[in-house]
Amino acid sequence: MQSPADILKGIWTSAGGDAAALARVQLTGEEPQIPSSFRVAVAGQATIAAAGLAAAEIWRLRSGEMQDVTVDMRHAVAECRSERYLRLDDKPPPPAWDAIAGVYRTGDGRFVRCHTNFPHHRDAVCKVLVCEAEREKVQAALMQWKGEDFETAAYAAGGVVALMRSYDEWSALPQARALAELPLISIEKIGDAPPRPWPQGDRPLAGLRVLDLSRVIAGPVAGRTLAAHGADVLLVSGPELPAIPWLTIDTGRGKLTTFIELKSEAGRAQLRALLRDADIFSQGYRPRAFASLGFAPEEVAAISPGIVYVTLSAYGHAGPWAERRGFDSLVQTTTGFNHSEGQAAGIDGPRELPAQMLDHATGYLMAFGAMMARVRQAREGGSWHVRVSLAQTGRWLWNLGRLDGGLNTPDLTGEAVHAAFIERMPSGFGTLKAVQHSALLSKTPARWSRPAMPLGSHPAQWPARN
């Protein structure tokens, strides 16, 4: 079984990182930290450390100054559950899930998971089942369906659901075989451009401008991480787009936030104007959605030569499911994690991982990939495309191996987290208590210099560079 240091080395060198830089990283703590048969704690630690080391490497390139990076495993896994520990005016988060979200049996004895936190996804499930949005009625309707048939029909109707599969069932699918041919992070040159010099600033990413077009966890965590190292991150949303308020607060730390209506030509013109001065464009919507608006990777590179374009998908950019919608909980369900955790726990049915680890780890990999691509841009020029997916992160996590007895580990309590890893800060919502960033840099400490604010609080413009 690989050590945490070896796992980090694999991530770092796969993206072109200099192996000598790994000597400046210290990884502390022991597995397991939370109850799981999978190596979720080290997955969080290694991906956070990779992003922290990328920031330190950029600082070395900008200033000539080397620094140490330390990541504690317990702190890292707390950060990978940051939404659980957030407090707003000392109040805990409300229930995270919609009333009909979750797991159901189907008529053929299988299990399916429905994700209905967004109203249009809930409506799609109820339309297919021809029932009201009540848990008992959804369950009764599903007894008339075979699990895979419902999964297919719900996706066709615009819903997001997943059939629980074993790892062997998932591995036999064409989509799993397509993922097996892809790297954990893909970084590809997509256009020519001169190298962009590093702007002035006293932090690794100071002066870099990031457009964050993402929702929920993975993409927003990437933006939050870039902001922690000094980037100007502008979160672009739309006034009609559904959002999950608690996640907006937790992942909004360090960001500016604006509304742009991309369905209008005026809104698209606003985004094009922002792009011309952007360094990184990070998006978590389905690729076809942005291509239809004129913001496919190559089009963005034509608007802003030298841009780093980051794409997050659920199931990867190749294979028959490349366009399929998905969230962490669904990818866990369909790729074998829930089945295997259930088996390890001795239960008949799914058991979730004790963190949205595919989301969080993928978010840190997005930030890492964006920074490593920006290093290449500064060195050799070009526009670059970084691609990651929840399912590919899941494949990587699976291949890290299993922990005997891991499910017997005591959970990490809110009291322990609040005693060790919480900072207090103002926000546009009230006073926050939130998990601090767990990558500790010795010369340029990570911090969020802007408070979390309600969506749409700022104009669609960049702040002046120092």
ZALOSE-305092 format. One line per 4 residues: number of its first residue (from 1); their letters; for each residue z, x, y of C-alpha. Coordinates in pm, 1 decimal, padded with zeros to 6 digits, always signed. Layout:
NUM) A) Z:X:Y ~ ...
***
This chain:
1) MQSP) +00000.0:+00000.0:+00000.0 ~ -00101.8:+00140.4:+00338.4 ~ +00165.2:+00245.2:+00587.0 ~ +00168.9:+00092.4:+00936.2
5) ADIL) +00039.2:+00424.0:+01071.9 ~ -00252.9:+00423.0:+00828.6 ~ -00333.9:+00060.6:+00913.6 ~ -00342.3:+00147.2:+01284.2
9) KGIW) -00557.5:+00451.7:+01210.1 ~ -00809.3:+00229.2:+01033.6 ~ -00839.6:-00003.4:+01333.1 ~ -00849.5:+00278.9:+01586.7
13) TSAG) -01107.5:+00499.4:+01422.3 ~ -01331.7:+00206.8:+01321.4 ~ -01395.8:+00144.7:+01692.9 ~ -01462.2:+00509.0:+01772.5
17) GDAA) -01112.9:+00609.5:+01879.1 ~ -01023.5:+00979.7:+01868.0 ~ -00786.0:+01031.3:+01574.7 ~ -00593.5:+01292.0:+01777.1
21) ALAR) -00466.0:+01013.9:+02005.7 ~ -00272.1:+00862.0:+01714.4 ~ -00019.1:+01144.7:+01741.0 ~ +00108.4:+00981.0:+02060.8
25) VQLT) +00198.8:+00651.5:+01888.4 ~ +00537.6:+00568.5:+01740.3 ~ +00570.0:+00262.0:+01518.2 ~ +00929.8:+00157.6:+01447.7
29) GEEP) +01082.1:-00105.2:+01220.8 ~ +01057.2:-00205.9:+00857.0 ~ +00885.9:-00482.6:+00661.7 ~ +00942.1:-00769.6:+00610.7
33) QIPS) +01059.0:-00927.3:+00936.1 ~ +00985.4:-01296.5:+00877.2 ~ +00945.5:-01500.9:+00555.6 ~ +00597.4:-01447.0:+00411.3
37) SFRV) +00437.1:-01290.0:+00108.0 ~ +00176.0:-01142.8:+00343.6 ~ +00219.3:-00843.1:+00574.2 ~ +00223.9:-01049.5:+00891.7
41) AVAG) +00471.5:-00830.0:+01079.7 ~ +00275.6:-00509.1:+01035.0 ~ -00045.2:-00696.2:+01123.8 ~ +00107.8:-00788.8:+01457.4
45) QATI) +00245.1:-00440.7:+01515.3 ~ -00079.7:-00260.6:+01431.8 ~ -00306.7:-00480.6:+01644.2 ~ -00071.7:-00466.9:+01944.2
49) AAAG) -00044.1:-00089.7:+01902.2 ~ -00424.0:-00055.7:+01890.9 ~ -00457.9:-00239.5:+02221.5 ~ -00173.5:-00037.4:+02374.5
53) LAAA) -00328.3:+00289.4:+02262.4 ~ -00665.1:+00185.2:+02407.4 ~ -00494.8:+00124.5:+02741.6 ~ -00326.2:+00465.4:+02721.1
57) EIWR) -00659.5:+00631.1:+02639.3 ~ -00823.8:+00465.9:+02939.3 ~ -00541.0:+00594.0:+03157.3 ~ -00601.8:+00945.9:+03022.1
61) LRSG) -00970.8:+00916.3:+03106.7 ~ -00892.3:+00787.3:+03456.1 ~ -00606.5:+01017.5:+03549.3 ~ -00596.5:+01304.9:+03302.0
65) EMQD) -00239.2:+01205.6:+03213.6 ~ -00142.4:+01146.9:+02850.5 ~ +00139.5:+00913.7:+02754.1 ~ +00329.1:+00787.0:+02450.9
69) VTVD) +00294.8:+00437.7:+02301.5 ~ +00580.4:+00279.8:+02107.0 ~ +00567.4:-00055.1:+01926.9 ~ +00867.3:-00197.2:+01743.5
73) MRHA) +00774.5:-00423.3:+01452.3 ~ +01043.3:-00682.9:+01523.5 ~ +00941.9:-00706.8:+01888.8 ~ +00574.4:-00727.9:+01789.9
77) VAEC) +00625.7:-01016.6:+01550.8 ~ +00831.7:-01197.3:+01814.3 ~ +00541.6:-01156.2:+02056.6 ~ +00308.2:-01295.4:+01790.4
81) RSER) +00521.2:-01611.9:+01800.7 ~ +00570.8:-01602.4:+02177.7 ~ +00493.8:-01972.3:+02220.5 ~ +00798.9:-02058.2:+02005.8
85) YLRL) +01041.4:-01863.0:+02219.8 ~ +00914.9:-01965.5:+02562.8 ~ +01167.2:-02154.6:+02774.5 ~ +01084.1:-02343.9:+03093.2
89) DDKP) +01390.8:-02401.6:+03310.6 ~ +01590.0:-02326.4:+02992.6 ~ +01416.7:-02606.5:+02799.7 ~ +01245.0:-02534.3:+02465.3
93) PPPA) +00884.2:-02631.8:+02394.6 ~ +00802.8:-02991.0:+02300.2 ~ +00665.5:-03068.8:+01951.7 ~ +00355.0:-02859.7:+01903.4
97) WDAI) +00142.1:-03097.6:+01703.2 ~ -00024.4:-03433.4:+01750.7 ~ +00124.8:-03721.1:+01549.7 ~ -00150.5:-03724.3:+01285.0
101) AGVY) -00210.8:-03348.9:+01268.1 ~ -00125.5:-03175.8:+00943.5 ~ -00173.6:-03193.5:+00568.0 ~ -00284.3:-03489.2:+00356.3
105) RTGD) -00372.9:-03552.1:-00006.5 ~ -00716.3:-03683.6:-00090.0 ~ -00825.3:-03913.5:-00367.6 ~ -00933.7:-03626.4:-00593.3
109) GRFV) -00590.7:-03461.0:-00577.9 ~ -00686.4:-03196.6:-00320.6 ~ -00523.7:-03123.1:+00014.5 ~ -00688.0:-03129.6:+00357.1
113) RCHT) -00553.2:-03025.9:+00695.8 ~ -00649.0:-03211.7:+01013.7 ~ -00626.0:-03050.2:+01358.1 ~ -00602.0:-03333.1:+01611.6
117) NFPH) -00430.1:-03178.9:+01915.0 ~ -00739.3:-03247.1:+02127.2 ~ -00816.8:-03619.8:+02170.2 ~ -01185.7:-03590.2:+02078.8
121) HRDA) -01096.0:-03416.4:+01751.6 ~ -00843.1:-03690.1:+01670.5 ~ -01099.2:-03958.8:+01751.3 ~ -01355.3:-03796.2:+01520.9
125) VCKV) -01113.3:-03801.0:+01225.4 ~ -01025.3:-04166.7:+01285.7 ~ -01391.7:-04260.3:+01322.2 ~ -01482.0:-04105.7:+00987.4
129) LVCE) -01183.6:-04267.2:+00815.3 ~ -01226.5:-04600.7:+00999.3 ~ -00854.3:-04620.2:+01067.7 ~ -00603.0:-04608.9:+01350.4
133) AERE) -00432.2:-04287.4:+01457.3 ~ -00118.7:-04343.9:+01249.2 ~ -00011.6:-04104.2:+00977.9 ~ +00033.3:-04364.2:+00702.2
137) KVQA) -00305.7:-04518.4:+00772.6 ~ -00477.3:-04180.0:+00774.9 ~ -00318.3:-04096.7:+00438.9 ~ -00419.3:-04431.2:+00288.4
141) ALMQ) -00777.0:-04387.3:+00407.5 ~ -00799.9:-04035.1:+00268.6 ~ -00714.7:-04158.4:-00079.9 ~ -01063.6:-04307.1:-00081.3
145) WKGE) -01222.9:-03964.8:-00022.3 ~ -01286.7:-03645.2:-00211.5 ~ -01151.2:-03353.7:-00013.3 ~ -01471.5:-03157.1:+00030.3
149) DFET) -01670.0:-03469.4:+00117.3 ~ -01421.3:-03552.1:+00392.9 ~ -01432.5:-03195.0:+00527.3 ~ -01812.1:-03214.7:+00549.3
153) AAYA) -01818.6:-03560.7:+00706.6 ~ -01545.9:-03481.3:+00960.8 ~ -01723.8:-03167.2:+01081.0 ~ -02049.8:-03358.0:+01112.0
157) AGGV) -01867.9:-03612.2:+01331.4 ~ -01724.4:-03343.3:+01562.4 ~ -01381.8:-03310.9:+01399.8 ~ -01198.3:-03000.2:+01285.9
161) VALM) -01047.3:-03020.8:+00938.2 ~ -01015.1:-02789.9:+00639.6 ~ -01002.9:-02834.3:+00264.5 ~ -00727.5:-02621.7:+00112.2
165) RSYD) -00895.2:-02364.8:-00109.6 ~ -00759.6:-02092.8:-00328.6 ~ -00859.7:-01739.5:-00239.8 ~ -01096.8:-01734.9:-00538.4
169) EWSA) -01261.1:-02059.5:-00425.8 ~ -01304.7:-01925.0:-00074.9 ~ -01436.8:-01590.9:-00201.1 ~ -01711.0:-01768.4:-00396.0
173) LPQA) -01850.7:-01936.4:-00084.0 ~ -02153.8:-01790.8:+00096.2 ~ -01948.8:-01766.3:+00414.9 ~ -01691.3:-01538.2:+00254.1
177) RALA) -01969.5:-01319.0:+00115.2 ~ -02125.2:-01298.4:+00462.8 ~ -01792.6:-01186.9:+00613.9 ~ -01756.6:-00916.4:+00351.7
181) ELPL) -02060.2:-00745.0:+00506.6 ~ -01912.1:-00737.6:+00859.0 ~ -01664.0:-00496.7:+01020.5 ~ -01326.7:-00617.4:+01148.5
185) ISIE) -01455.7:-00566.0:+01504.0 ~ -01824.4:-00544.4:+01589.7 ~ -01915.9:-00344.2:+01902.9 ~ -02289.0:-00336.3:+01975.1
189) KIGD) -02501.6:-00224.4:+02268.4 ~ -02709.2:-00515.5:+02400.9 ~ -02875.7:-00374.6:+02711.5 ~ -02934.5:-00074.6:+02931.2
193) APPR) -02726.8:-00000.6:+03239.4 ~ -02592.8:+00305.3:+03417.2 ~ -02231.8:+00404.8:+03347.7 ~ -01982.2:+00227.8:+03571.2
197) PWPQ) -01717.4:+00456.7:+03721.1 ~ -01353.0:+00366.4:+03679.8 ~ -01218.1:+00198.7:+03995.3 ~ -00918.2:+00330.6:+04183.9
201) GDRP) -00573.9:+00216.5:+04070.9 ~ -00234.7:+00311.9:+03935.2 ~ -00256.9:+00127.2:+03600.3 ~ -00494.1:+00164.3:+03304.1
205) LAGL) -00707.0:-00141.9:+03384.8 ~ -00642.2:-00165.0:+03759.2 ~ -00953.5:-00280.4:+03942.6 ~ -01125.5:-00412.4:+03628.9
209) RVLD) -01230.7:-00776.3:+03654.7 ~ -01211.6:-01002.4:+03350.7 ~ -01353.4:-01353.8:+03318.7 ~ -01147.8:-01538.9:+03056.3
213) LSRV) -01322.9:-01850.2:+02922.9 ~ -01096.3:-01945.5:+02634.2 ~ -00831.6:-02191.9:+02525.0 ~ -00540.1:-02225.9:+02282.2
217) IAGP) -00414.0:-01883.9:+02156.2 ~ -00646.3:-01599.9:+02048.5 ~ -00873.3:-01573.0:+02352.0 ~ -00592.9:-01640.8:+02601.3
221) VAGR) -00374.6:-01374.7:+02432.3 ~ -00658.7:-01125.8:+02480.9 ~ -00671.6:-01205.9:+02852.9 ~ -00293.8:-01188.5:+02881.3
225) TLAA) -00298.1:-00843.8:+02718.2 ~ -00564.4:-00710.1:+02955.0 ~ -00360.9:-00846.7:+03246.9 ~ -00049.6:-00668.8:+03114.6
229) HGAD) -00231.1:-00338.3:+03164.5 ~ -00342.4:-00417.4:+03518.7 ~ -00674.7:-00603.7:+03494.8 ~ -00759.0:-00885.1:+03735.9
233) VLLV) -00801.9:-01171.2:+03488.4 ~ -00954.5:-01497.5:+03612.1 ~ -00913.7:-01784.3:+03365.1 ~ -01202.0:-02027.8:+03404.8
237) SGPE) -01148.9:-02383.4:+03282.7 ~ -01283.3:-02725.8:+03367.1 ~ -01090.8:-03021.8:+03508.8 ~ -01202.7:-03242.3:+03218.0
241) LPAI) -01136.7:-02993.7:+02936.4 ~ -00831.1:-03072.6:+02721.1 ~ -00559.5:-02808.7:+02707.3 ~ -00223.5:-02759.9:+02538.1
245) PWLT) +00022.0:-02725.0:+02830.2 ~ +00282.8:-02504.4:+02662.1 ~ +00020.8:-02254.9:+02548.3 ~ -00136.2:-02257.4:+02895.0
249) IDTG) +00200.5:-02152.2:+03038.7 ~ +00273.6:-01884.2:+02777.0 ~ -00070.2:-01722.0:+02782.2 ~ -00123.2:-01770.1:+03157.5
253) RGKL) +00112.8:-01491.7:+03257.7 ~ -00068.0:-01233.8:+03471.3 ~ -00377.6:-01445.3:+03536.0 ~ -00552.5:-01620.5:+03817.6
257) TTFI) -00690.2:-01960.7:+03715.4 ~ -00978.0:-02165.7:+03854.6 ~ -01188.1:-02470.9:+03771.2 ~ -01566.0:-02446.1:+03741.9
261) ELKS) -01780.4:-02734.5:+03617.2 ~ -02035.5:-02553.1:+03403.5 ~ -02231.0:-02871.5:+03332.2 ~ -02352.3:-02863.3:+03692.5
265) EAGR) -02599.0:-02614.9:+03838.0 ~ -02359.3:-02551.8:+04126.1 ~ -02088.3:-02455.8:+03877.4 ~ -02320.4:-02229.1:+03681.7
269) AQLR) -02419.2:-02061.1:+04007.3 ~ -02049.1:-02000.1:+04078.3 ~ -02005.4:-01836.0:+03739.0 ~ -02314.9:-01620.8:+03786.2
273) ALLR) -02176.7:-01502.8:+04121.7 ~ -01846.7:-01407.7:+03957.1 ~ -02028.6:-01233.3:+03673.4 ~ -02211.4:-00998.5:+03907.4
277) DADI) -01880.0:-00830.7:+03990.9 ~ -01715.0:-00869.2:+03647.9 ~ -01645.8:-00593.1:+03398.0 ~ -01551.1:-00807.0:+03096.7
281) FSQG) -01660.0:-01159.5:+02997.6 ~ -01436.1:-01297.3:+02721.3 ~ -01517.1:-01631.6:+02563.8 ~ -01382.3:-01836.7:+02275.9
285) YRPR) -01624.7:-02127.8:+02263.2 ~ -01898.1:-02167.1:+02006.6 ~ -02188.0:-01929.3:+02087.5 ~ -02446.7:-02205.7:+02114.2
289) AFAS) -02237.4:-02379.5:+02379.3 ~ -02271.1:-02087.3:+02619.3 ~ -02628.8:-02006.5:+02526.5 ~ -02726.6:-02363.1:+02619.4
293) LGFA) -02580.6:-02306.0:+02966.7 ~ -02761.0:-01977.5:+03023.7 ~ -02470.7:-01745.3:+02937.4 ~ -02568.3:-01595.4:+02602.8
297) PEEV) -02472.1:-01225.9:+02570.9 ~ -02815.2:-01089.7:+02665.9 ~ -02841.5:-01331.3:+02960.0 ~ -02500.9:-01224.2:+03090.0
301) AAIS) -02604.6:-00859.9:+03051.1 ~ -02912.1:-00934.0:+03265.1 ~ -02693.4:-01092.6:+03534.0 ~ -02436.8:-00810.7:+03523.8
305) PGIV) -02580.5:-00490.2:+03372.9 ~ -02294.6:-00289.2:+03224.2 ~ -02085.8:-00592.8:+03129.8 ~ -01867.8:-00603.4:+02818.0
309) YVTL) -01918.3:-00945.6:+02655.3 ~ -01648.5:-01048.9:+02402.9 ~ -01713.0:-01331.6:+02156.4 ~ -01444.0:-01501.0:+01948.0
313) SAYG) -01546.5:-01729.3:+01661.8 ~ -01360.0:-01906.2:+01385.3 ~ -01561.1:-01798.0:+01082.3 ~ -01770.8:-01502.9:+01200.7
317) HAGP) -02113.4:-01461.4:+01358.1 ~ -02306.6:-01450.2:+01028.8 ~ -02333.7:-01694.0:+00739.6 ~ -02372.3:-02072.6:+00711.6
321) WAER) -02040.7:-02141.2:+00889.4 ~ -02116.9:-01923.9:+01193.1 ~ -02125.2:-02231.3:+01420.4 ~ -01830.6:-02411.0:+01258.8
325) RGFD) -01534.5:-02502.4:+01477.7 ~ -01194.2:-02382.3:+01368.6 ~ -00838.4:-02295.9:+01459.8 ~ -00586.8:-02057.8:+01303.8
329) SLVQ) -00417.6:-02326.9:+01092.6 ~ -00752.0:-02442.3:+00950.3 ~ -00875.9:-02092.0:+00874.3 ~ -00545.6:-02021.5:+00697.4
333) TTTG) -00600.7:-02335.7:+00491.6 ~ -00960.9:-02281.7:+00390.0 ~ -00945.4:-01906.0:+00318.0 ~ -00658.5:-01912.7:+00068.4
337) FNHS) -00347.7:-01825.0:+00269.1 ~ -00182.2:-02167.4:+00249.4 ~ -00252.7:-02198.9:-00122.6 ~ -00119.7:-01851.3:-00197.8
341) EGQA) +00194.1:-01891.0:+00014.3 ~ +00256.8:-02223.9:-00159.2 ~ +00221.2:-02061.6:-00499.3 ~ +00454.5:-01778.6:-00397.2
345) AGID) +00709.1:-02037.4:-00282.9 ~ +00670.9:-02236.6:-00603.7 ~ +00554.6:-02556.0:-00432.4 ~ +00270.5:-02793.6:-00513.4
349) GPRE) +00074.6:-02778.7:-00192.5 ~ +00014.0:-02564.4:+00111.9 ~ +00261.5:-02341.7:+00290.0 ~ +00170.8:-02203.0:+00631.4
353) LPAQ) +00214.9:-01845.2:+00742.2 ~ +00530.8:-01817.3:+00958.4 ~ +00321.6:-01735.5:+01265.5 ~ -00023.2:-01818.2:+01398.4
357) MLDH) -00097.5:-01461.7:+01299.0 ~ -00473.2:-01494.9:+01271.7 ~ -00477.3:-01615.6:+01632.4 ~ -00241.9:-01355.5:+01774.2
361) ATGY) -00377.9:-01056.6:+01583.4 ~ -00733.4:-01156.8:+01673.6 ~ -00633.3:-01183.8:+02039.0 ~ -00504.2:-00827.3:+02039.4
365) LMAF) -00817.6:-00711.4:+01856.1 ~ -01029.3:-00881.5:+02124.8 ~ -00842.7:-00691.5:+02396.5 ~ -00868.5:-00368.3:+02197.6
369) GAMM) -01241.4:-00414.4:+02139.2 ~ -01301.1:-00494.9:+02506.3 ~ -01124.3:-00177.1:+02616.3 ~ -01299.6:+00043.2:+02362.1
373) ARVR) -01637.1:-00098.8:+02465.4 ~ -01550.4:-00031.7:+02831.0 ~ -01474.9:+00329.8:+02739.2 ~ -01820.8:+00358.8:+02583.4
377) QARE) -01976.2:+00198.5:+02890.1 ~ -01812.1:+00452.6:+03121.0 ~ -01922.1:+00737.6:+02895.2 ~ -02279.5:+00642.6:+02808.2
381) GGSW) -02371.2:+00332.3:+03006.7 ~ -02518.4:+00014.6:+02861.6 ~ -02401.7:-00343.6:+02823.8 ~ -02191.5:-00416.9:+02517.2
385) HVRV) -02110.0:-00709.2:+02287.3 ~ -01776.0:-00723.2:+02104.2 ~ -01738.7:-00979.8:+01824.5 ~ -01426.7:-01082.0:+01633.8
389) SLAQ) -01333.8:-01385.6:+01426.1 ~ -01023.1:-01552.2:+01290.4 ~ -01162.9:-01546.0:+00936.7 ~ -01246.8:-01175.6:+00951.5
393) TGRW) -00896.0:-01099.6:+01078.9 ~ -00773.1:-01308.1:+00785.3 ~ -00981.3:-01103.9:+00542.7 ~ -00830.2:-00785.5:+00689.7
397) LWNL) -00475.4:-00927.9:+00664.9 ~ -00533.7:-01030.2:+00302.7 ~ -00653.1:-00682.3:+00214.6 ~ -00333.0:-00527.1:+00352.2
401) GRLD) -00159.8:-00648.9:+00034.3 ~ +00135.8:-00871.1:-00053.2 ~ +00513.0:-00831.8:-00029.8 ~ +00722.5:-00906.4:-00336.9
405) GGLN) +01012.4:-01126.8:-00230.8 ~ +00882.0:-01149.4:+00123.6 ~ +00940.7:-01523.1:+00135.6 ~ +01315.4:-01462.4:+00089.0
409) TPDL) +01338.4:-01283.1:+00425.0 ~ +01561.0:-01460.5:+00681.2 ~ +01359.1:-01598.3:+00969.7 ~ +01373.5:-01444.6:+01316.0
413) TGEA) +01589.1:-01677.6:+01522.9 ~ +01541.5:-01770.7:+01884.5 ~ +01887.7:-01635.9:+01959.9 ~ +01795.6:-01290.7:+01828.5
417) VHAA) +01469.5:-01286.6:+02021.8 ~ +01630.1:-01401.7:+02345.7 ~ +01899.1:-01137.2:+02313.6 ~ +01649.1:-00853.3:+02274.7
421) FIER) +01296.3:-00924.3:+02394.6 ~ +01297.0:-01187.0:+02668.9 ~ +01229.3:-01146.5:+03039.9 ~ +01294.9:-01402.5:+03310.5
425) MPSG) +01027.6:-01472.1:+03572.0 ~ +00917.1:-01735.2:+03822.5 ~ +00601.2:-01939.5:+03764.9 ~ +00408.9:-02230.9:+03906.4
429) FGTL) +00585.6:-02450.3:+03649.1 ~ +00945.6:-02339.2:+03700.6 ~ +01155.0:-02047.4:+03578.1 ~ +01023.1:-01895.6:+03256.8
433) KAVQ) +01200.5:-01702.0:+02986.4 ~ +00926.0:-01538.7:+02782.7 ~ +00871.5:-01256.7:+02535.7 ~ +00797.1:-00921.8:+02699.3
437) HSAL) +00492.4:-00724.2:+02590.2 ~ +00587.5:-00511.2:+02289.8 ~ +00357.5:-00210.9:+02347.4 ~ +00573.7:+00028.0:+02549.8
441) LSKT) +00370.2:+00285.9:+02743.5 ~ +00570.7:+00579.9:+02877.4 ~ +00377.1:+00635.2:+03203.3 ~ +00219.6:+00297.1:+03282.5
445) PARW) +00456.9:+00027.1:+03151.7 ~ +00291.1:-00305.4:+03071.4 ~ +00384.9:-00589.1:+03305.1 ~ +00243.8:-00910.9:+03444.1
449) SRPA) +00209.6:-00889.1:+03819.7 ~ +00103.5:-01252.6:+03863.2 ~ +00300.4:-01562.1:+03760.2 ~ +00165.4:-01824.9:+03520.7
453) MPLG) +00018.0:-02108.1:+03726.9 ~ -00123.5:-02455.8:+03657.8 ~ -00489.8:-02456.9:+03562.0 ~ -00721.4:-02456.6:+03862.9
457) SHPA) -00465.6:-02312.1:+04105.5 ~ -00694.1:-02048.8:+04258.6 ~ -01039.9:-02034.1:+04419.7 ~ -01336.6:-01916.3:+04214.2
461) QWPA) -01339.7:-01568.6:+04364.5 ~ -01217.3:-01219.2:+04287.4 ~ -00924.9:-01061.7:+04470.1 ~ -01012.8:-00760.0:+04680.9
465) RN) -00996.7:-00425.7:+04505.4 ~ -00740.3:-00181.4:+04642.9
***
